[in-house]
Amino acid sequence: MKRLIVVGNGMAGMACVEQILKHDKRFAITVFGDETHVNYNRIMLSSVLAGEKAADDIVINGRDWYQKHGIDLRVGVRITDVDPEQKTVTGNDGSVTPYDVLLLATGSNALMPPVQGLDKDGVFAFRTLDDTRALLERSGKGTKAVVIGGGLLGLEAARGLQVQGCEVTVVHLMSTLMERQLDPDGGQYLLGKMEDLGVKVLLGRTTTAILGNGHVEGVALSDDSIVEADLVVVAAGIRPNVELAQKAGLAVNRGVLVNDYMETSSDDIFAVGECVEHAGVCYGLVAPLFEQGKVLAATMTGNRGPTYTGTVPAAKLKIMGVDVFSAGDWSEQNAEPVRYEDRALGVYKKLTVRDGKLAGVILVGDTSDSHRYMDWLRTSADLTSQRKHLLFPPPSADAGLDVAAMADNATICGCVGVTKGTIIEAIHEKGVNTMSQLKECTRASTSCGSCTSLCQDLLRAVAPEFEEEHKRVICACLPFAEDKLRDILRSQRLKSVQEVLDIYGNGIGCEVCKPALSYMVDMLWCGDHDEDRSARYINDRVHANIQKDGTFSVIPRIRGGVTSPDELRRIADVADKYHVPMVKITGSQRIDLLGVKKADLPSVWADLGMPSGQAYTKGVRMVKTCVGTEFCRFGTQDSTGAGIEMERRFEQLFTPHKVKMATVGCPRNCAEATVKDIGLIGQEGGWQVVVGGAAGKSVRKADLLITVETTEQALEASELFFQYYRENANYLERTYDFVERLGIEKVRKDTVYAPEAARRALLDRLQKSKARATDAWLEGQTPKTATQFIPIQALETVSV
Amino acid sequence: MSETRWIRVTVCENIPPREGRAVMVGERQLALFNLGDRFLATDAQCPHKGGPLCDGIVTGNSVVCPLHAWKVDLETGAVTRPSTAITAWRPTRPRWTTGS
């Protein structure tokens, strides 16, 4: 078996090795990597810096993969020399290793501009996991960071640092941002978005020196100004790493020269990835690596035939909320530009058409059509017939239409190079039904993730068992689906409604999105958010339910429907004292005082001396109970005790929609637990925990979540479901819609059958929220503002 | 309504940003709103079914009535939702503004 040595354990090298493994010809493979990590997804480093992903999340191939394929992995060894005569490579650990075939996948290095002081402590590149870790260590609240370079990488680094709390300034040589990917107008839109995020941008300036005594203190610029800095990140471009290739005597220009078969000037030395130059182009993007790797694998394994003919350059900025996409040649020279812009929304789109075909595309603010354009670019599609619909496709009859119109050999995942045909085959042959199965099976959507929606469309259209996931945007003020929004809020650490609207929305908001966001920040930060009452519905401003005449209804908490003569007396006294027009027993085993004036609320609550029953809010309403073993001759479980305990554990918390629960002591089900959001049904020797029931607008029998033996187990299962619903349901989605949308199987898998750590995490977050929750009616004694409950009397009395 | 004059109502802190409050001016009840950079006023009751506009959620220069989500433009007093609303409501021009 021939010995293959791969120099470079990055994405290009391992993508090629993955392809080589698919061929019959076998090599004894040794991989050298100068980083100490296994193969990881370098383009996701910005997500690690932004706190969206952990280092472990971006591993592509773990150690078990190397073992499984018999690959000898040597990490932390830098190959410093190659002897093409003796066919050996020398490592910086002194090792000399012989090869029959050598593959150089050495990638590129950060380009360091000729500036004094780059050796100072606090100056970093942003190329590796170690760089990222060092940046995470150094950054924090108030740290001043300067990023040199306003390209893709520089901007991603800037946003990441900012999310970590740094005050960030980007210094860019050119007069617009990302000038390699965007025209000046597009750059201007991007500039606005970066500044909206709070990143300072200085254009048209070069860095002349890094200042400081040993440690970075500032950056001197060409306009003689000085920017203070504790941290400097250099992201001024990359340079192919060709040192070894030169030592090996290969033909090298800017990169290692390769032909269409990916052959270098030597017979037994190959090269792939960012270190190569094909047809005059060195690529710094991910898609070409995969395409080159595929071709090279064929050539190396004796299946010479496939050719590499270059890649349409395409780039996507990975900053949440700042959508930027660019591909192809978007210069307007000899081309017909087609534009769309909306300054208020921050959307800019430009296509260039040459000879009836798409030449290039720029999308800022809305990249949802990027796939369509990429496909047109890749296939050189003739656009004559759809010239009127270039920017906005005619509305399609069904969601799968776009993807249905694609040819089988059309590429869906541009990074990994997965075609529509491959995915369809996986669905039919391997029973793929879910996105994660699809990723596992085809690797589609595992790199940059921008084809996820397309993959989902395809699954929806073809996979028989695919479960539709509704992705509605909240409203026009904030055009994001809620799950996406939750990710944004979490990773960008946004804790106030107005902040979210300012950065990601129209800055105004409305009665639809404001309450939804209010819920979201409260839930995500377990109550540690910036409460903004102006974003709440009136019920949540004064903790009572507004009625048709502007008065309010007051329902105190009566846990499990169990009250006392003393409580009943107080309720009766309050009804008398405040002339409450109606006192009513509700359907939820509680007592409702209707027609209370807003100004009376604080004293009504004080006189009642009972906590809020949350009957006015999207929150925990009540647990209805039967008398169970305590009195009932049929009772098999203490449903009253369990119900009261359940209500105690959940009360005061907020939920996507109201949550009504019930516990019953035997299957006679006297408290109707099977039509509640959560129900506990006692039986001989245990409990059934059921979820997603409804007896309101729609009627639905609850699904069985789990059957358990003890009351504590039943309560814990309820807690798991309750928190899972809080975290994953859309605002105003009742449990019965939620459970139906996800399917009880998935709910079970993610709650009661989830791994121990995941269950613990759900319960911990619930506890955290609970620890911060308080009885809203205490606000009666300490109002938010002096006028929370009482109308203002004008200081001047005049008649108007 | 012939002459414009100022009436001292209250201190600004009593109306938090983007919220409204009911204000009694003599016998008449108004709803006064803090829009951050200025204060605007309307009649207290929604032209639809008399809902308390001061309790609505403010969106831009409008308020949404808490009862049936009618939307009232605070600048003009016009009902902007539902668009089919036919109303004999007399808009209260915002003439009560205040500095600190």
Interface residues (C-beta under 8 A of the other chain):
Chain A: I508 G509 C510 E511 K514 P515 R533 S534 A535 R536 Y537 I538 R541 I546 K548 D549 G550 K784 T785 A786 T787 P791 I792 Q793 A794 L795 E796 T797 V798 S799 V800
Chain B: I7 R8 V9 T10 E13 N14 I15 P16 P17 R18 E19 R21 A22 V23 M24 V25 G26 E27 R28 Q29 L32 K49 G50 G51 P52 D55 G56 I57 V58 T59 G60 V64 P66 L67 A69
